[in-house]
Amino acid sequence: MAQPQAPMRPSRQLAVLAAIFIVLAAITWFGGSGGWRNRLEPKLGLDLIGGTTVTLQAQNLEGGKPPTQEQMETARRIIDQRVNGLGVSEAEVVVEGNNNIVVSLPGKSDDRLKQIGQTAELRFRTVLNQTSDTGATDPSASASPSASGSAQPASSSSAPASPSASSSASPAATPSATGSAAAAAASATPSESVAPDIATQRAAVQQKLGQDVWAAALAEQAPVDFSQDPTKAELYKKFKDLSPEEVAVLPASMQYNIPYITCDKLSHRPVGSISNPKEQAVACGPGVKYQLDVAKVLGTDVSKASSGINSQNGKWTVNLSFHADGQNRWTDLTREAYNGGTDSKQVAVVLDNEVVSAPTIQNVIPGDAEISGTFTKTEAQLLASQLQYGALPLSFKSQDAQSISATLGSSHLEAGLLAAGIGMLLVVLYSFFYYRLLGGVIMISLVLSGLLVFMALIILGRWIGFTLSLAGFAGFIVSLGVAADSFVIYFERLKDEIRDGRSPRSAVPRAWVRARRTIISANTITLLAAGILYFVSIGSVKGFAFALGVATILDLVVVFLFRHPIMTLFARSKAFLSPRVSGLGRVLERSGSDSGPAPTTTRRNRPKEA
């Protein structure tokens, strides 16, 4: 037989529960922004509020051939991990046709969706030289661009560095050129090994510019200063008409030295234009054009990427950890860039076609790296997600975003809420009819569970992007049914103890000891089922499992911090001893009638018969 618990102080458990409510309420309210609706509205799924859908079309296919099924499935899986890393944002990522992937997210997320399809190829490159970007202004009227290789003001020394294979200021260039593709390939910088298709495109651009212009541009050894030689502004004006696609096939030295090749054109080159780590490259940061060396540390060397706030400057950063070999390459890179402090080099963190950070390496860094920049929270989280889940096997072009409605989902939500309300009303009415005062405990417990679930929805939506879909809504409803079942277990155990002749005050702790084991076992089984379902399922089923697991955990919180303490308090009240009020009814009446002195029997001696 279970032994009664030691005397407890229910006020402590109730105080802890009140503290939890206060903390969650504060996070819910102050963690949001805007009006009360924005602060108190959870994120809803695609089937409830609609959303945005974007079609990503595969680009840069070799020989014009469609991508293989394996490539498309790999890309779909990476994009799904990026947009739905925890499996709770209810995103939809499907392959459509031979070269399209359709991504749908709840709410207005078109900007984020367009960025999800980026390849996110990370390169760490030493800065050889840098010059000011002429931008949209006329380069001939701009000041003389700087060709100095000196670094900008030093950033955090924990920022990532790029490989430094050479300290030369500029690659050598061949002044002569021909109209053939082979000659165009030969006129590239020494570090370049031009692919046949690139050589063909380069030859076409060379013909468009003219042989004399091409040869003169290729012979430049430093950024051209139009203010010093105005005739060159007229000579190179044809570069203004080049598209980003045509700029992408120019030699790196030409991209850097000709002011008409602006950062706007460089940043809009096709994705993957400078992905070859064995070639020198040109890329831009805010207002600066960089000439970059070959890459010795790549995105594939990264084992983990996460976003966070720098404790020193309060800005969002992306933190990187490396694989074993990648860590060695990273340390060697920082040692080479630092060069004992005598000639510390600036390095660039290059993501696709842009420089996201270019700090000066101030010491050898044997540990993790930090990408700093002018990131917002969303940008830092997106970049970390892209780096964490790797580069896409294909490059994609985003089509126009389209809004999708949720008329059917809204009607289903209304029907679900109505059904849930009717069900809860029937449970409360039956509880009061059968358990009376104890029915009030059931009702208050369910209300508290509902409030905890509601606040958890809002907080999880902000922290991990959890969105409530119809499937998740069903998971919460099922959890409330499981919570109601635990009441029956507890109250029927209580009746059993009273039938055994114990007083209500002593029966409450004894019933709790017995019922607690059953309640914990039942909820543990529910949690195990939800966990298995979450890890083996996808899509809306994963959302159902996650919602069921969260609600079950919160129900256990209410069981231990409210239900048992409040029953202990009720057991000390006179109302609890009344059969009419407590809901124990006949059990108390029978217990009271049986609690008097036990009846005795006497035996009379009969006379013996003769």
N, C-alpha and C positions, 0 to 999 in steps of 0.2 A: 504494500500500500504506500502511496506517495506520502511523504512527510510534508507538513505545512512549512511555508516559507517563514523566514525571520520577519519580524515586524518591519514594514516598509513605510517610507514617507512619500505618499503619492504627489505631494506638492513639488518635489524635486523633478519627477518625470514631466509633470505638466509645465514646469518652468522651462525645462529644456525644449519641449515642444513649442512653447511660446517664443523662445529665442530663435528657433529655426524659422518660424513663421516671420518674425521681424526681419531676420537677415535676408530671407528670400524675397520678402516684399520690398525691402530697400534695394536689392539688386535689380528686381523687376522694374521698379519705378525709376531709380536714378541711373540704371544702366542703359536706358533708352533715351530718345530725344524727341522733340516735337510735342504735339498735344497728347492728351490722355489716351486717345485711340492708338497712336503709334507706340506708346509705352506699354499698353496693355493688350495689344493684339498679337497673337502668335503667328508664326509663318505658316501659311496654308499651302497645300500641295497643288500640283498642276491640275488635278481633277476637281479642285474646289474653287480656285480663283483664276484659272487660266494661266497663261504665261507667255513666253517668247520662244520662238523656234528659229534656228539658223541652220542653213545648209552649208556644209564645208565641202568644197570641191577639190579633189586631188589635182596638184599642179606639177609641172616640171617632170613629166614622165618620159623615160628614155625611149627615143624613137617614136614617140606618140602612142605607145602601147598602153592599154589600160592597166591599172595596178593589179597585182595578183590578189586572190581571195585571202591569202595569209597576211599580206601587207595591210589590207583593209581591216581585217579582224584585229591585228595588232594595234593599229591606230585607234580603232573603236574602243579597245580595252584601255589604252592609255588615256584617251579623252574621258572615258567613264570614270577612271580613277581620279583624274584631275578635278572633274566637276562634282564627283560624288564619292570622295575618298572614304567617308565613314559609312556610306550606303544609306544615309538617312535624309538626303536632300530631295529624294524622289525625282531625280533627273532622268530623262529618257535619252539614250544614245543608241541609234540604230543605223545600220548600213542600208543605203538606198541605191539600187542600181549597181553599176560597176565602179563608180568613182566618187560617190557622194556619201557623206555621213551627216545625218540629221540629229541635231542636239536641241533638246527642249528643257527649259528650266521654268519653275514657277515664278510668277511676278515679272517685273520689268528688269530683265538682266541682259539686254541685247549687247551692251558694250563688253561685258564679261564673257559672253558666249563667243564673240568675235575673236577674243584673245585666247580662248581655250584651244583653238586650232593651231596656234603657233608651235613651231618645232621646238623652241626653247633649247637650242644648242649653245652650250656654255663653253667659252674659251677664255683662258687667262694668257694675255699677251703683253710683252714688254713694250712700253711706249718708246719708239725711236725718235720721233719728232712730233710737234704739235703746232698748229696755226689757227688763227681765228677763222670762224665761218663767215663768209660774206653774206650768207642768207639770201633774202629776196632783194637786197639792194644791188645796185650796179657795181660790180667789182672794180671797175675803172675809177670810181669815185671814192673807194674805200681807202683806209690807211694801209700802210705796208704791212702785210701779214708777217707774223713772226715765224721764223724757221728754227728757232731755238729748241733744243732738246731738254731744256730745263724743266723741272717738275713744277706743278702748281703747288699751292700751299698744302702741306701734308695733311692727309686724312688719318683716320685711326690706323695704327700700325697693325691691328688685327684684321684689316681688310685684305682680301685676296690679292695675290700678285700674279703676274703673268710671266711666262718664260722669257728669258733673255738669251737668245742664241748668238746675237751679234750686237756690237755697240756701234756699228757703222751708221752714219747719218742717213744715207739714202742708198738704195740699191742701184747698181750700175745699169745703164740703159744703152741700147744700141741706137745711134742716131739715124741709121738708114732703115728704110722699110720698103716693102713691095706690096703689090696688091694681092698676092696669093695668100691663101690661108696658112700655108706652111711658114711664109715669111712673117705673117702676123703672129704666129705662135712663137717664132724665134725672137721676136722683138719684145717678148715679155721679160719681166724681171728674172734674174737668175734663179730665184727660189721657186718660180712657178713652173709647173708642168701642165701645160694647157691641154684639156681634153679636146678631141676632134670637133665636137659640136660647138664648144666655146671658141675654138679657132675659126670656125666658119662664121659665127656671129661677129667675132672681132674683125674679121676681114670685111664684113659688110659695113661695120661702123667706120672702118678705116677708109673705105671707098666713099662713104657719105661725107666724111670730114675733108678728104683730099689728101694726097700723098705728102704735099709740102707741110700742111698743118700737122698731120700725124707725126712726121719726122721731127718737126720743131718741138712739138709737145713732148715727144719721147726723149728728146735731148735735154730737157730742163732738169737741173740737178737740185732745185729748191723751189718753194712756192713762188710763183710769179708775182711781181709787184708792178701793177699797172700804173701806179703813180710815178714810178721811176722810168717806165718805158711804155708810154701810151700806145705805141704802135702794136704792141702785143694784145691789147684789148680788142683791137679790130681783127688781128690775125686769128685769135682763138674764139671769136664770137659764135662760130658754128657749134661749139660745145654747149651753148645755151639751149639748143634745140634737141639735145639728146634726151631720150626718155630714161627713167630709172633702170629699165631692162637693158638699154644700150650702155649705160654707165657701168653696169655690173660686169661687163666683159672687157672693160678697159684695164690696162696694166695698173697695178697698185700705185706706182710712182706717178702715173698720169692723173689718177683720181686725186692724189694728194696735192700735186703741184699746180693744177689748173684751177684758178678761183671760181670759174663758172661751174665747176662740179661742186655744188653746194651740199650742205648737210641734208637739206630737204630731199634731194635726189638720192643721196647715199642711204638715207634711212628708209626710202621706199623701194630699194632694190628688192628683187624677188628673194623670199626666204631661202637661206642656204647659199647665198652668193659668196660668202666668205667663210664657209664652214670647213674648208680644207685646212687642217692644222699645220700642214707643211708649207703653206704659202704665206707670205707677208700680206697684210691687209690694210685697208683704210676704213675707219668708222668714226662716228661722231658722238660726242657727249653734248651737254648743253652749251651751245655757242662755240664749240671747239672741234676742230678736225684733227684726228690722230693718225699718225703713221705707225703701224704696229708690226712687231716682229712675229715670227712663227709661234705657234702655241705648243707649250710643253705640258700643260695641265688642262684636262678636258672635263666636260660635264660627266662623262662616264667614270671619272675618278671619284665622284661624289657618292658617298654612301647614304647620307641623310641631309635633308634641307628643311629648315623650319624658320618661321618668322617670329620676331619679338621686338621689344622696345629696348634700345640702348640705354642703360642706366645712367650714362654720363650726359648725353645730350637729349634724351627723351624722344629720339627719332626712331621710326620703324626701320629695322634691318632684316637681312636674311642671313641666317647662320648655317654654315656648311661643315659637315664632317666627311672625312675621306676614307676610302679603302686603304688597306695596308700599303700597296704599291703606290696608290695615289697620294698617300700621306708623304711618302718618301720623295715623290716628284714635287709635291708642293713645298716641302722643306728645302729641297735643292733649288727650287725656283726663287724662293725668298732669299736664300743665301747668295745666289747669283745676282739678284737685283739689288740687294743691300751692299754687296761688294766691300764689306768691312767698314762701311760708313764713309768711304772716301769719294764714292761716285754713286750714291743711291739713286736708283732709277724709279721713275713713275711707271706703274703697271695699270693695265686696263682689264676690267671684267667685262667681257663682250658677250652679250646675249643676242643671238641671231645677228642682226646688222647694226646694233647700237651698243655704245659703251654706257653701262649703267653706273659704273664707278671707276675712278682712276686715281687711287691713292699713291703716295710715295712710300715705299717699303722702308721703315725706320729701324728694323732689326730682323734677324732670322726668326721665323715663326714655325715652331715644331708642332703646333697643335691645329685646332680648328680655324676656319676662316669666317670672316664677316663681310658681307656685301652691304656697304652703306650708300645712301643716296637720298634723294628727295621722295621717298616712298610714302604713299598713304597706306593705311591698314590693309585695304583691299588689294592694292598693288603688291605689297609685300607678301601677303598670303597667297596670291595667285602665282607670283614668281617662285615661291617656295614649293608650291604644289607642282608647277611645271618641272622644276629641277628634281623634285623627289621622284616623280614618276617617269622621268626620262624623256628623250627626244622622240618625236614621231618618225616612223619609217618613211613617211611621205610629207611633202609640204602641201598645205591647203590654202585655198582662197575662200574667204567668207562671203557668202551671198547676203542679200538684204534680209534683215530680221523681220519676222512676221509675228503678229500677236495672235494667240489662240484663245478662244472663249471657254468658259466653264459653265455653260448654261445647264448641261445635264448634271454635272457634279454638284452645282448649287442646289438643284432640286433634290438630289440624293442626300445632300447634307441636311437639308430641311427635314426630309423624311426621317433620316437617322436621328436627328435631335428630337423630333416628335416621338419617335418610338422609344428613345432612351428616357425621355421625360415621363411617358406613360408607364414604362417599366419601373422606373424609380418610384413613381407615385404608388404603384401597386405594392412594391416592396415595403414602403413606409407604412401604408395602410395595414398591410398584413402584420407587420412588426408591432404596431400599436395594438392591433386586435389580439394578437397572440401573446405578446410579451409586455404590453402596457408600458410601465415605466422603463423597462429595459429596451423597449422600442425607441425611446428617446435617445438612448446610447447609440443604437444602430444608426439613427438618422444623423446625429451630430458627427459620428465617425465617418459616415459617407460624405458629408459636407466637407469635413476637414480633408479627407482624401482627395475630393474633387478640387479643392483650392490648391493643395500641394501639386497635383497634376497640372493644373492650369499655369501656375507659376513656373513649374519645371518646363512646360512647353515653350514659354516665352524665353527663358534663360538658355535652354538648349538650342533654340532657334538662332540666338545671337552668337553663341559660343561655337557650335559645331555645325550650324546650318540645318538643324532638324526642321523638317516641314511636316505638318499634319495633313495626311491624305485620308481618304475614306477608309483605307485599310488600317492606318494607324488609329483612326477614330474607333474602329471596331475592336482593336486591341485594348483600348482604354475601357470600353464598355464591358468586355469580357473580364477584365481585371476587377471591376466593381462587383460583378457577380461572384467572383472568387472571394472578395472581401466579405460579402454578405454571408457566404457559407461559413466563414470562420466564426461568425457570431453564433450560429446554430450549435457549432461544436462546443463553444465556451458555455453557453447557457444551459445546454442539456447536461453537460458535466456538472454544472452547478446544481441542477435538480437532482442528479444522482447523489451528490454529497449530502444534500438535505434529506433525501429519502433514507440515507444511512443513519440519520438521527443527529446530524451536526447542525449547529446554529448557522444562520446566513452569514454572520460575520466570520466564522471560522471556515465556512464552506467556500467562500470566495477565493482565498489563497490556495486552498487544496484543489479546487476546480481549475484554477489557473495553471498550476503545475502540470496537471494531466493534459489540459487542452493545449497548452503551449507546445508540447512535443508534436501533437498532431498538426497544429497550425503551421509550425516551422517546416515540418516534413512536406505538407501539401504545397506551401509556397516555394520550397526548394525544388520540388518536382516541376512546378510551373516555370521557375527561372531556368532550370536545365532545358526544358522543352523550348523556351523562348531563345536561349542561347544557341542551341543546335539549329533551330530554324533560321536564326539570324545569319549564321556562318555558312549554311549550305544553300540558302535561297538568294534570290536577286529581286530587284525592283520593289513593288509594293508589298510583297510578302516579307521582305526584310524590314520594311517600315512597320508592319504589323507586329513582328517579333520584338523589335526595339521598343515600341510603345507598351506592349504587354510586360516586358521585363522592367521598364522604368516604373510603371504603375504598381507592379507587384512589390518592388522594393519600397515604394512610398507607403503602401498599405501596411507593410511590416513596421514601418516607423510609427504609424498611427496605432497599431496594435499594442506596441510596447510602451509608447509614451502617452497614450490617451486611454485606450480601452481598459486595460488592467488598472491603472491608477484611479480612473473615475468609478470603476466598479468597487474598488476598495473604499472610496469615500461614500458611495451609496450604501454600502454594507453597514456603515456606522449611523445611518439615518433611521428615523422611526418609520418613514414611508416605505423603506425597503422591507420592513418586517410585516407590512400589511398585505395580505393575500390579494386584496382588491386593487392595490396600487402597484405592487412590485412586478406583477406578471407571473410570479411563481405559482399563484393560485392554489390549486388543490394540494400541491406538494407541501406548502407551508401549513395548510389546514390539517392534512394528515399527519404531518410532523408534530403539530401542536397537540392533536388528540392522542398521539402515541407517547407524548413526553411525560404523562402523569405516572403515578405509581403503578407498577405491574400488578394485575389481578392475581389473587392467591386462591388456592383450593384447600378445603379441610376434609379430613377423613373421619367419618363417624364409625365407632366400633359397634357393630351389630352383635346382638346376643347370639351366642352359639345355639344352634338347634339341637334339640335333644336327639 
